[in-house]
Amino acid sequence: MQTTLSDVYALLILSFSVLSVLLLLVLVFLLKISYRLNRLELRNASLQEDVTAEVATVTKTSSREEASEFEKFLEEDGKRRMLSKREQAADFRDWRKQRGVTWGKDTP
């Protein structure tokens, strides 16, 4: 069985068409993956914004509470304001222990 020139052309056309269909499928698959990846990135970014906002709110609230506790501590005894920062911090820790208010690591 001999192959003629027309048979070779037919095989070439068939192989190019199959190859082009495969390339088209790969392109569609890659575009689909890209779309899904973008959606995941957007979802992740929005979740991170929510978490960041929540952490900022909690941090701001807790720092205000600690600042007000420290102000109470300083107002109880006017001499405490004259102490160095290190001495104020040490006395403040003791004051919190006496009141039963701890940061968690001070608990036995």
N, CA, C and O atoms as CSV, one atom per row, in Angstrom:
chain,resi,resn,atom,element,x,y,z
A,1,MET,N,N,0.839,-1.165,0.000
A,1,MET,CA,C,0.000,0.000,0.000
A,1,MET,C,C,0.892,1.239,0.000
A,1,MET,O,O,1.705,1.444,0.902
A,2,GLN,N,N,0.725,2.019,-0.989
A,2,GLN,CA,C,1.524,3.227,-1.123
A,2,GLN,C,C,0.697,4.428,-0.685
A,2,GLN,O,O,-0.513,4.505,-0.895
A,3,THR,N,N,1.417,5.363,-0.063
A,3,THR,CA,C,0.729,6.592,0.330
A,3,THR,C,C,0.956,7.629,-0.747
A,3,THR,O,O,2.074,7.858,-1.208
A,4,THR,N,N,-0.093,8.216,-1.111
A,4,THR,CA,C,-0.001,9.246,-2.132
A,4,THR,C,C,0.138,10.596,-1.463
A,4,THR,O,O,-0.007,10.734,-0.249
A,5,LEU,N,N,0.418,11.566,-2.270
A,5,LEU,CA,C,0.591,12.926,-1.768
A,5,LEU,C,C,-0.706,13.450,-1.155
A,5,LEU,O,O,-0.660,14.188,-0.171
A,6,SER,N,N,-1.818,13.098,-1.695
A,6,SER,CA,C,-3.100,13.553,-1.145
A,6,SER,C,C,-3.360,12.924,0.223
A,6,SER,O,O,-3.972,13.551,1.087
A,7,ASP,N,N,-2.896,11.683,0.423
A,7,ASP,CA,C,-3.039,11.049,1.738
A,7,ASP,C,C,-2.182,11.766,2.781
A,7,ASP,O,O,-2.610,11.943,3.922
A,8,VAL,N,N,-0.995,12.170,2.399
A,8,VAL,CA,C,-0.109,12.897,3.318
A,8,VAL,C,C,-0.733,14.231,3.694
A,8,VAL,O,O,-0.714,14.623,4.861
A,9,TYR,N,N,-1.286,14.929,2.710
A,9,TYR,CA,C,-1.949,16.208,2.997
A,9,TYR,C,C,-3.149,16.006,3.920
A,9,TYR,O,O,-3.383,16.810,4.823
A,10,ALA,N,N,-3.881,14.971,3.702
A,10,ALA,CA,C,-5.043,14.686,4.545
A,10,ALA,C,C,-4.606,14.405,5.980
A,10,ALA,O,O,-5.240,14.875,6.925
A,11,LEU,N,N,-3.530,13.646,6.146
A,11,LEU,CA,C,-3.012,13.367,7.489
A,11,LEU,C,C,-2.498,14.642,8.159
A,11,LEU,O,O,-2.703,14.843,9.356
A,12,LEU,N,N,-1.834,15.494,7.391
A,12,LEU,CA,C,-1.347,16.759,7.947
A,12,LEU,C,C,-2.504,17.644,8.394
A,12,LEU,O,O,-2.461,18.223,9.480
A,13,ILE,N,N,-3.514,17.748,7.581
A,13,ILE,CA,C,-4.675,18.569,7.937
A,13,ILE,C,C,-5.368,18.002,9.166
A,13,ILE,O,O,-5.766,18.750,10.059
A,14,LEU,N,N,-5.512,16.702,9.214
A,14,LEU,CA,C,-6.145,16.058,10.364
A,14,LEU,C,C,-5.322,16.261,11.633
A,14,LEU,O,O,-5.880,16.558,12.689
A,15,SER,N,N,-4.018,16.107,11.544
A,15,SER,CA,C,-3.171,16.276,12.729
A,15,SER,C,C,-3.165,17.732,13.201
A,15,SER,O,O,-3.182,17.985,14.406
A,16,PHE,N,N,-3.142,18.683,12.277
A,16,PHE,CA,C,-3.203,20.096,12.676
A,16,PHE,C,C,-4.534,20.436,13.335
A,16,PHE,O,O,-4.576,21.199,14.300
A,17,SER,N,N,-5.606,19.880,12.823
A,17,SER,CA,C,-6.913,20.168,13.423
A,17,SER,C,C,-7.013,19.554,14.820
A,17,SER,O,O,-7.544,20.186,15.734
A,18,VAL,N,N,-6.514,18.343,14.994
A,18,VAL,CA,C,-6.527,17.715,16.325
A,18,VAL,C,C,-5.640,18.509,17.281
A,18,VAL,O,O,-6.013,18.743,18.430
A,19,LEU,N,N,-4.486,18.916,16.812
A,19,LEU,CA,C,-3.573,19.701,17.639
A,19,LEU,C,C,-4.184,21.047,18.020
A,19,LEU,O,O,-4.041,21.495,19.158
A,20,SER,N,N,-4.858,21.684,17.084
A,20,SER,CA,C,-5.477,22.977,17.392
A,20,SER,C,C,-6.617,22.813,18.395
A,20,SER,O,O,-6.801,23.675,19.254
A,21,VAL,N,N,-7.374,21.741,18.308
A,21,VAL,CA,C,-8.437,21.488,19.284
A,21,VAL,C,C,-7.829,21.250,20.665
A,21,VAL,O,O,-8.340,21.757,21.664
A,22,LEU,N,N,-6.758,20.493,20.725
A,22,LEU,CA,C,-6.095,20.254,22.008
A,22,LEU,C,C,-5.548,21.549,22.603
A,22,LEU,O,O,-5.680,21.782,23.805
A,23,LEU,N,N,-4.945,22.378,21.784
A,23,LEU,CA,C,-4.433,23.659,22.267
A,23,LEU,C,C,-5.563,24.562,22.752
A,23,LEU,O,O,-5.414,25.274,23.745
A,24,LEU,N,N,-6.679,24.529,22.055
A,24,LEU,CA,C,-7.835,25.311,22.474
A,24,LEU,C,C,-8.355,24.828,23.826
A,24,LEU,O,O,-8.712,25.640,24.680
A,25,LEU,N,N,-8.397,23.523,24.022
A,25,LEU,CA,C,-8.830,22.974,25.310
A,25,LEU,C,C,-7.868,23.367,26.433
A,25,LEU,O,O,-8.304,23.698,27.535
A,26,VAL,N,N,-6.585,23.333,26.160
A,26,VAL,CA,C,-5.596,23.742,27.159
A,26,VAL,C,C,-5.763,25.219,27.496
A,26,VAL,O,O,-5.675,25.606,28.661
A,27,LEU,N,N,-6.002,26.036,26.492
A,27,LEU,CA,C,-6.204,27.466,26.721
A,27,LEU,C,C,-7.442,27.717,27.578
A,27,LEU,O,O,-7.404,28.527,28.504
A,28,VAL,N,N,-8.525,27.032,27.274
A,28,VAL,CA,C,-9.748,27.177,28.069
A,28,VAL,C,C,-9.494,26.727,29.507
A,28,VAL,O,O,-9.934,27.381,30.452
A,29,PHE,N,N,-8.799,25.635,29.667
A,29,PHE,CA,C,-8.485,25.127,31.001
A,29,PHE,C,C,-7.643,26.135,31.786
A,29,PHE,O,O,-7.907,26.374,32.964
A,30,LEU,N,N,-6.641,26.722,31.150
A,30,LEU,CA,C,-5.797,27.710,31.826
A,30,LEU,C,C,-6.574,28.972,32.189
A,30,LEU,O,O,-6.365,29.541,33.260
A,31,LEU,N,N,-7.457,29.405,31.318
A,31,LEU,CA,C,-8.281,30.576,31.628
A,31,LEU,C,C,-9.213,30.301,32.805
A,31,LEU,O,O,-9.441,31.170,33.646
A,32,LYS,N,N,-9.739,29.102,32.851
A,32,LYS,CA,C,-10.624,28.720,33.952
A,32,LYS,C,C,-9.861,28.715,35.280
A,32,LYS,O,O,-10.364,29.198,36.295
A,33,ILE,N,N,-8.663,28.173,35.262
A,33,ILE,CA,C,-7.833,28.155,36.470
A,33,ILE,C,C,-7.488,29.581,36.897
A,33,ILE,O,O,-7.522,29.901,38.085
A,34,SER,N,N,-7.161,30.421,35.945
A,34,SER,CA,C,-6.827,31.808,36.253
A,34,SER,C,C,-8.014,32.528,36.892
A,34,SER,O,O,-7.847,33.276,37.855
A,35,TYR,N,N,-9.199,32.304,36.359
A,35,TYR,CA,C,-10.404,32.930,36.912
A,35,TYR,C,C,-10.638,32.470,38.348
A,35,TYR,O,O,-10.935,33.283,39.223
A,36,ARG,N,N,-10.505,31.183,38.587
A,36,ARG,CA,C,-10.711,30.657,39.942
A,36,ARG,C,C,-9.659,31.199,40.908
A,36,ARG,O,O,-9.966,31.511,42.059
A,37,LEU,N,N,-8.432,31.306,40.438
A,37,LEU,CA,C,-7.366,31.834,41.283
A,37,LEU,C,C,-7.634,33.290,41.658
A,37,LEU,O,O,-7.413,33.688,42.802
A,38,ASN,N,N,-8.106,34.079,40.708
A,38,ASN,CA,C,-8.445,35.477,41.006
A,38,ASN,C,C,-9.560,35.563,42.036
A,38,ASN,O,O,-9.510,36.391,42.946
A,39,ARG,N,N,-10.565,34.710,41.893
A,39,ARG,CA,C,-11.659,34.705,42.869
A,39,ARG,C,C,-11.155,34.354,44.259
A,39,ARG,O,O,-11.557,34.972,45.245
A,40,LEU,N,N,-10.271,33.358,44.338
A,40,LEU,CA,C,-9.722,32.974,45.642
A,40,LEU,C,C,-8.881,34.092,46.246
A,40,LEU,O,O,-8.942,34.329,47.453
A,41,GLU,N,N,-8.106,34.773,45.430
A,41,GLU,CA,C,-7.294,35.884,45.931
A,41,GLU,C,C,-8.174,37.007,46.462
A,41,GLU,O,O,-7.875,37.591,47.503
A,42,LEU,N,N,-9.254,37.310,45.755
A,42,LEU,CA,C,-10.168,38.350,46.226
A,42,LEU,C,C,-10.839,37.947,47.531
A,42,LEU,O,O,-10.985,38.767,48.437
A,43,ARG,N,N,-11.244,36.697,47.625
A,43,ARG,CA,C,-11.874,36.219,48.856
A,43,ARG,C,C,-10.881,36.264,50.016
A,43,ARG,O,O,-11.230,36.665,51.126
A,44,ASN,N,N,-9.654,35.853,49.751
A,44,ASN,CA,C,-8.625,35.872,50.790
A,44,ASN,C,C,-8.338,37.301,51.244
A,44,ASN,O,O,-8.176,37.558,52.437
A,45,ALA,N,N,-8.275,38.222,50.297
A,45,ALA,CA,C,-8.007,39.620,50.645
A,45,ALA,C,C,-9.129,40.187,51.505
A,45,ALA,O,O,-8.867,40.905,52.471
A,46,SER,N,N,-10.370,39.874,51.166
A,46,SER,CA,C,-11.485,40.399,51.962
A,46,SER,C,C,-11.492,39.782,53.354
A,46,SER,O,O,-11.807,40.462,54.331
A,47,LEU,N,N,-11.147,38.499,53.456
A,47,LEU,CA,C,-11.076,37.869,54.780
A,47,LEU,C,C,-9.961,38.478,55.617
A,47,LEU,O,O,-10.126,38.691,56.818
A,48,GLN,N,N,-8.828,38.758,54.986
A,48,GLN,CA,C,-7.725,39.371,55.723
A,48,GLN,C,C,-8.090,40.771,56.187
A,48,GLN,O,O,-7.703,41.179,57.283
A,49,GLU,N,N,-8.828,41.516,55.369
A,49,GLU,CA,C,-9.269,42.849,55.787
A,49,GLU,C,C,-10.190,42.749,56.993
A,49,GLU,O,O,-10.087,43.545,57.926
A,50,ASP,N,N,-11.100,41.763,56.973
A,50,ASP,CA,C,-12.011,41.582,58.097
A,50,ASP,C,C,-11.246,41.235,59.368
A,50,ASP,O,O,-11.520,41.786,60.435
A,51,VAL,N,N,-10.288,40.323,59.251
A,51,VAL,CA,C,-9.507,39.911,60.416
A,51,VAL,C,C,-8.661,41.074,60.928
A,51,VAL,O,O,-8.554,41.283,62.137
A,52,THR,N,N,-8.064,41.826,60.013
A,52,THR,CA,C,-7.238,42.962,60.411
A,52,THR,C,C,-8.076,44.012,61.132
A,52,THR,O,O,-7.648,44.563,62.146
A,53,ALA,N,N,-9.257,44.286,60.615
A,53,ALA,CA,C,-10.136,45.263,61.261
A,53,ALA,C,C,-10.564,44.781,62.641
A,53,ALA,O,O,-10.631,45.566,63.587
A,54,GLU,N,N,-10.851,43.494,62.751
A,54,GLU,CA,C,-11.267,42.939,64.041
A,54,GLU,C,C,-10.127,42.996,65.053
A,54,GLU,O,O,-10.341,43.354,66.211
A,55,VAL,N,N,-8.929,42.647,64.622
A,55,VAL,CA,C,-7.768,42.687,65.517
A,55,VAL,C,C,-7.483,44.119,65.948
A,55,VAL,O,O,-7.156,44.368,67.108
A,56,ALA,N,N,-7.605,45.056,65.022
A,56,ALA,CA,C,-7.361,46.456,65.358
A,56,ALA,C,C,-8.371,46.946,66.389
A,56,ALA,O,O,-8.013,47.685,67.306
A,57,THR,N,N,-9.615,46.543,66.246
A,57,THR,CA,C,-10.645,46.951,67.200
A,57,THR,C,C,-10.367,46.368,68.577
A,57,THR,O,O,-10.466,47.066,69.586
A,58,VAL,N,N,-10.020,45.088,68.615
A,58,VAL,CA,C,-9.733,44.438,69.896
A,58,VAL,C,C,-8.506,45.058,70.540
A,58,VAL,O,O,-8.494,45.300,71.747
A,59,THR,N,N,-7.476,45.318,69.749
A,59,THR,CA,C,-6.253,45.911,70.281
A,59,THR,C,C,-6.514,47.304,70.824
A,59,THR,O,O,-6.033,47.663,71.898
A,60,LYS,N,N,-7.281,48.088,70.072
A,60,LYS,CA,C,-7.582,49.449,70.507
A,60,LYS,C,C,-8.370,49.430,71.813
A,60,LYS,O,O,-8.094,50.214,72.721
A,61,THR,N,N,-9.346,48.539,71.906
A,61,THR,CA,C,-10.165,48.444,73.108
A,61,THR,C,C,-9.335,48.003,74.301
A,61,THR,O,O,-9.442,48.579,75.384
A,62,SER,N,N,-8.502,46.977,74.106
A,62,SER,CA,C,-7.704,46.484,75.229
A,62,SER,C,C,-6.653,47.501,75.651
A,62,SER,O,O,-6.360,47.623,76.840
A,63,SER,N,N,-6.081,48.235,74.697
A,63,SER,CA,C,-5.079,49.228,75.076
A,63,SER,C,C,-5.734,50.382,75.829
A,63,SER,O,O,-5.121,50.957,76.729
A,64,ARG,N,N,-6.963,50.726,75.475
A,64,ARG,CA,C,-7.681,51.771,76.223
A,64,ARG,C,C,-7.954,51.316,77.645
A,64,ARG,O,O,-7.793,52.084,78.594
A,65,GLU,N,N,-8.372,50.053,77.788
A,65,GLU,CA,C,-8.652,49.530,79.124
A,65,GLU,C,C,-7.386,49.514,79.968
A,65,GLU,O,O,-7.413,49.885,81.142
A,66,GLU,N,N,-6.271,49.084,79.369
A,66,GLU,CA,C,-5.019,49.053,80.113
A,66,GLU,C,C,-4.569,50.461,80.468
A,66,GLU,O,O,-4.064,50.690,81.567
A,67,ALA,N,N,-4.746,51.403,79.555
A,67,ALA,CA,C,-4.353,52.783,79.835
A,67,ALA,C,C,-5.201,53.344,80.968
A,67,ALA,O,O,-4.686,54.049,81.836
A,68,SER,N,N,-6.484,53.041,80.968
A,68,SER,CA,C,-7.327,53.558,82.039
A,68,SER,C,C,-6.961,52.909,83.369
A,68,SER,O,O,-7.005,53.565,84.409
A,69,GLU,N,N,-6.600,51.623,83.346
A,69,GLU,CA,C,-6.147,50.961,84.574
A,69,GLU,C,C,-4.861,51.616,85.084
A,69,GLU,O,O,-4.698,51.834,86.284
A,70,PHE,N,N,-3.963,51.923,84.167
A,70,PHE,CA,C,-2.701,52.550,84.561
A,70,PHE,C,C,-2.953,53.943,85.128
A,70,PHE,O,O,-2.306,54.351,86.092
A,71,GLU,N,N,-3.894,54.669,84.531
A,71,GLU,CA,C,-4.232,55.997,85.054
A,71,GLU,C,C,-4.826,55.888,86.454
A,71,GLU,O,O,-4.517,56.701,87.325
A,72,LYS,N,N,-5.670,54.895,86.671
A,72,LYS,CA,C,-6.216,54.677,88.022
A,72,LYS,C,C,-5.087,54.413,89.006
A,72,LYS,O,O,-5.070,54.942,90.118
A,73,PHE,N,N,-4.150,53.586,88.573
A,73,PHE,CA,C,-3.004,53.251,89.416
A,73,PHE,C,C,-2.220,54.512,89.783
A,73,PHE,O,O,-1.848,54.697,90.941
A,74,LEU,N,N,-1.971,55.369,88.806
A,74,LEU,CA,C,-1.204,56.586,89.072
A,74,LEU,C,C,-1.980,57.578,89.930
A,74,LEU,O,O,-1.388,58.276,90.752
A,75,GLU,N,N,-3.296,57.649,89.750
A,75,GLU,CA,C,-4.105,58.606,90.503
A,75,GLU,C,C,-4.250,58.221,91.971
A,75,GLU,O,O,-4.458,59.087,92.820
A,76,GLU,N,N,-4.143,56.932,92.277
A,76,GLU,CA,C,-4.280,56.495,93.670
A,76,GLU,C,C,-3.188,57.088,94.549
A,76,GLU,O,O,-3.431,57.427,95.708
A,77,ASP,N,N,-2.003,57.210,94.004
A,77,ASP,CA,C,-0.884,57.744,94.780
A,77,ASP,C,C,-0.102,58.686,93.870
A,77,ASP,O,O,0.468,58.256,92.867
A,78,GLY,N,N,-0.075,59.953,94.215
A,78,GLY,CA,C,0.590,60.957,93.389
A,78,GLY,C,C,2.094,60.741,93.285
A,78,GLY,O,O,2.719,61.182,92.320
A,79,LYS,N,N,2.679,60.066,94.271
A,79,LYS,CA,C,4.124,59.825,94.252
A,79,LYS,C,C,4.523,58.866,93.133
A,79,LYS,O,O,5.672,58.862,92.691
A,80,ARG,N,N,3.592,58.072,92.690
A,80,ARG,CA,C,3.902,57.089,91.643
A,80,ARG,C,C,4.301,57.762,90.331
A,80,ARG,O,O,5.070,57.200,89.551
A,81,ARG,N,N,3.784,58.955,90.089
A,81,ARG,CA,C,4.138,59.671,88.856
A,81,ARG,C,C,5.603,60.104,88.864
A,81,ARG,O,O,6.199,60.304,87.806
A,82,MET,N,N,6.170,60.245,90.031
A,82,MET,CA,C,7.556,60.688,90.145
A,82,MET,C,C,8.548,59.533,89.963
A,82,MET,O,O,9.745,59.766,89.793
A,83,LEU,N,N,8.060,58.307,89.999
A,83,LEU,CA,C,8.938,57.149,89.842
A,83,LEU,C,C,9.404,57.029,88.392
A,83,LEU,O,O,8.798,57.592,87.480
A,84,SER,N,N,10.483,56.289,88.203
A,84,SER,CA,C,10.949,56.031,86.836
A,84,SER,C,C,9.962,55.077,86.154
A,84,SER,O,O,9.147,54.434,86.816
A,85,LYS,N,N,10.046,54.999,84.845
A,85,LYS,CA,C,9.125,54.134,84.093
A,85,LYS,C,C,9.263,52.674,84.525
A,85,LYS,O,O,8.270,51.953,84.629
A,86,ARG,N,N,10.480,52.253,84.770
A,86,ARG,CA,C,10.715,50.873,85.196
A,86,ARG,C,C,10.052,50.606,86.545
A,86,ARG,O,O,9.411,49.572,86.736
A,87,GLU,N,N,10.211,51.542,87.477
A,87,GLU,CA,C,9.604,51.373,88.796
A,87,GLU,C,C,8.079,51.444,88.707
A,87,GLU,O,O,7.375,50.705,89.394
A,88,GLN,N,N,7.578,52.340,87.853
A,88,GLN,CA,C,6.127,52.421,87.663
A,88,GLN,C,C,5.581,51.097,87.132
A,88,GLN,O,O,4.547,50.615,87.596
A,89,ALA,N,N,6.274,50.516,86.167
A,89,ALA,CA,C,5.812,49.257,85.582
A,89,ALA,C,C,5.823,48.142,86.615
A,89,ALA,O,O,4.884,47.350,86.683
A,90,ALA,N,N,6.878,48.072,87.421
A,90,ALA,CA,C,6.960,47.027,88.445
A,90,ALA,C,C,5.852,47.208,89.482
A,90,ALA,O,O,5.196,46.241,89.868
A,91,ASP,N,N,5.648,48.440,89.930
A,91,ASP,CA,C,4.589,48.702,90.905
A,91,ASP,C,C,3.207,48.435,90.302
A,91,ASP,O,O,2.306,47.952,90.989
A,92,PHE,N,N,3.049,48.750,89.023
A,92,PHE,CA,C,1.768,48.516,88.363
A,92,PHE,C,C,1.467,47.021,88.290
A,92,PHE,O,O,0.324,46.609,88.490
A,93,ARG,N,N,2.486,46.204,88.005
A,93,ARG,CA,C,2.284,44.750,88.000
A,93,ARG,C,C,1.871,44.254,89.386
A,93,ARG,O,O,0.955,43.443,89.518
A,94,ASP,N,N,2.557,44.750,90.414
A,94,ASP,CA,C,2.200,44.352,91.778
A,94,ASP,C,C,0.781,44.800,92.123
A,94,ASP,O,O,0.018,44.055,92.738
A,95,TRP,N,N,0.440,46.011,91.727
A,95,TRP,CA,C,-0.886,46.560,91.989
A,95,TRP,C,C,-1.961,45.701,91.319
A,95,TRP,O,O,-3.008,45.434,91.908
A,96,ARG,N,N,-1.695,45.275,90.096
A,96,ARG,CA,C,-2.651,44.419,89.381
A,96,ARG,C,C,-2.769,43.054,90.058
A,96,ARG,O,O,-3.861,42.492,90.139
A,97,LYS,N,N,-1.649,42.521,90.542
A,97,LYS,CA,C,-1.700,41.228,91.239
A,97,LYS,C,C,-2.521,41.339,92.514
A,97,LYS,O,O,-3.308,40.446,92.829
A,98,GLN,N,N,-2.340,42.439,93.250
A,98,GLN,CA,C,-3.090,42.632,94.486
A,98,GLN,C,C,-4.588,42.712,94.213
A,98,GLN,O,O,-5.394,42.252,95.021
A,99,ARG,N,N,-4.955,43.287,93.092
A,99,ARG,CA,C,-6.366,43.422,92.737
A,99,ARG,C,C,-6.913,42.160,92.067
A,99,ARG,O,O,-8.118,42.053,91.840
A,100,GLY,N,N,-6.042,41.215,91.754
A,100,GLY,CA,C,-6.488,39.984,91.112
A,100,GLY,C,C,-6.649,40.111,89.610
A,100,GLY,O,O,-7.252,39.247,88.974
A,101,VAL,N,N,-6.118,41.179,89.039
A,101,VAL,CA,C,-6.199,41.379,87.594
A,101,VAL,C,C,-4.840,41.010,87.013
A,101,VAL,O,O,-3.821,41.608,87.362
A,102,THR,N,N,-4.834,40.023,86.127
A,102,THR,CA,C,-3.561,39.585,85.549
A,102,THR,C,C,-3.667,39.549,84.039
A,102,THR,O,O,-4.758,39.619,83.473
A,103,TRP,N,N,-2.526,39.440,83.401
A,103,TRP,CA,C,-2.465,39.351,81.942
A,103,TRP,C,C,-2.465,37.902,81.475
A,103,TRP,O,O,-2.381,37.647,80.274
A,104,GLY,N,N,-2.554,36.974,82.373
A,104,GLY,CA,C,-2.574,35.571,81.993
A,104,GLY,C,C,-1.280,34.867,82.333
A,104,GLY,O,O,-1.313,33.749,82.849
A,105,LYS,N,N,-0.144,35.478,82.062
A,105,LYS,CA,C,1.118,34.815,82.366
A,105,LYS,C,C,1.484,34.943,83.843
A,105,LYS,O,O,2.354,34.223,84.334
A,106,ASP,N,N,0.820,35.862,84.552
A,106,ASP,CA,C,1.096,36.033,85.973
A,106,ASP,C,C,0.333,35.034,86.831
A,106,ASP,O,O,0.606,34.901,88.024
A,107,THR,N,N,-0.617,34.334,86.232
A,107,THR,CA,C,-1.424,33.410,87.019
A,107,THR,C,C,-0.617,32.167,87.356
A,107,THR,O,O,0.181,31.708,86.539
A,108,PRO,N,N,-0.813,31.621,88.543
A,108,PRO,CA,C,-0.042,30.424,88.935
A,108,PRO,C,C,-0.502,29.187,88.212
A,108,PRO,O,O,0.043,28.105,88.430
